[in-house]
């Protein structure tokens, strides 16, 4: 099963996830995300003081799992072009990520904008992963 997955592409996908997230939740939507998530500057500072290394390591592991699973989806569907890789990524995002994230609006009472920020972050990540996986030689 694992022989069908390009581990180098998976690693690059995980790195891309971290880079995209740093930009997405930093300069692009950081202020809106912080406000809608109900976080205060004091809470953010406390989180940084606790050490971000563990958070980044866990996020990287999660990104590795996501990229590995997407690689398997792409392999099993025999998607061999970038466009097909992006289509698989889109359907995986719609079926497994967007639907689960909607719970924050429905059950946690979070603003729809927070859902949009988080969901579209993952859409971009998944599309980029689909491109990397299918474009890797």
C-alpha positions in Angstrom: 0.0 0.0 0.0 2.7 2.5 1.0 4.7 1.8 -2.2 2.2 3.7 -4.2 2.8 6.9 -2.3 5.7 9.3 -3.1 7.0 10.1 0.4 8.9 13.1 -0.9 5.7 14.6 -2.4 4.0 14.0 1.0 6.8 15.8 2.8 6.6 18.7 0.5 2.8 18.8 0.9 3.2 18.9 4.7 5.7 21.8 4.4 3.4 23.6 2.0 0.5 23.2 4.5 2.6 24.9 7.2 3.7 27.7 4.9 0.2 28.4 3.6 -1.2 28.3 7.2 1.5 30.8 8.3 0.4 33.2 5.6 -3.3 32.5 5.8 -3.6 32.9 9.6 -0.9 35.6 9.7 -1.0 38.6 7.4 -4.1 37.5 5.3 -6.8 36.6 7.9 -5.0 36.6 11.2 -6.9 39.5 12.7 -10.3 38.3 11.6 -9.6 34.7 12.6 -8.4 35.9 16.1 -11.5 37.9 16.6 -14.0 35.3 15.3 -12.3 32.5 17.3 -12.8 34.6 20.4 -9.1 34.8 21.2 -7.6 37.8 22.9 -4.1 39.2 22.4 -3.4 38.0 26.0 -4.4 34.4 25.1 -2.3 34.5 22.0 0.7 35.8 23.9 0.2 33.1 26.5 0.1 30.4 23.8 3.3 31.7 22.3 5.0 31.7 25.7 4.1 28.0 26.3 6.1 27.2 23.2 5.0 26.9 19.7 7.3 24.0 18.8 4.9 21.3 20.1 2.0 22.9 18.2 4.0 23.1 14.9 5.2 19.5 15.3 1.6 18.3 15.9 0.4 20.4 12.9 3.1 19.0 10.7 2.2 15.4 11.7 -1.4 16.2 10.9 -0.4 17.6 7.5 1.7 14.4 6.8 -1.4 12.3 7.5 -3.6 14.5 5.3 -1.1 14.4 2.5 -0.6 10.7 2.8 -4.3 10.0 2.7 -4.8 12.3 -0.3 -1.9 10.5 -2.0 -3.8 7.2 -1.5 -7.0 8.7 -2.8 -5.2 10.0 -5.9 -3.5 6.6 -6.4 -6.6 4.5 -6.0 -8.6 6.7 -8.4 -5.7 6.6 -10.9 -5.7 10.4 -11.1 -2.6 11.1 -13.2 -2.9 14.8 -14.2 -2.8 17.9 -12.1 -6.4 18.7 -12.9 -7.6 15.3 -11.8 -5.4 15.6 -8.6 -7.1 18.9 -7.9 -10.5 17.4 -8.5 -9.8 14.5 -6.0 -8.5 17.1 -3.5 -11.7 19.3 -4.0 -14.1 16.3 -3.4 -12.1 15.2 -0.4 -12.2 18.7 1.0 -16.0 19.0 0.4 -16.8 15.6 1.7 -14.6 15.4 4.8 -13.3 18.9 5.7 -15.9 21.5 4.9 -18.8 19.3 6.2 -17.0 18.7 9.6 -15.9 22.3 10.0 -19.5 23.4 9.5 -20.1 22.0 13.0 -18.4 25.1 14.5 -21.2 27.3 13.1 -24.1 24.8 13.8 -23.1 23.5 17.2 -20.5 25.9 18.7 -22.2 29.2 17.6 -19.1 30.5 15.9 -19.4 33.1 13.2 -19.9 32.0 9.6 -16.8 34.1 8.7 -14.7 31.8 10.9 -16.0 28.8 9.1 -15.1 30.5 5.8 -11.6 31.4 6.9 -10.9 27.9 8.1 -12.6 26.0 5.3 -11.1 27.9 2.5 -7.7 27.6 4.1 -8.1 23.9 3.8 -9.4 24.1 0.3 -6.3 25.9 -0.8 -4.1 23.5 1.1 -5.8 20.4 -0.4 -5.7 21.9 -4.0 -2.0 22.6 -3.6 -1.4 19.1 -2.2 -3.3 17.6 -5.2 -1.1 19.6 -7.5 2.1 18.6 -5.8 1.2 14.9 -5.6 0.2 14.6 -9.3 2.9 16.9 -10.7 5.7 15.1 -8.8 7.8 13.1 -11.3 
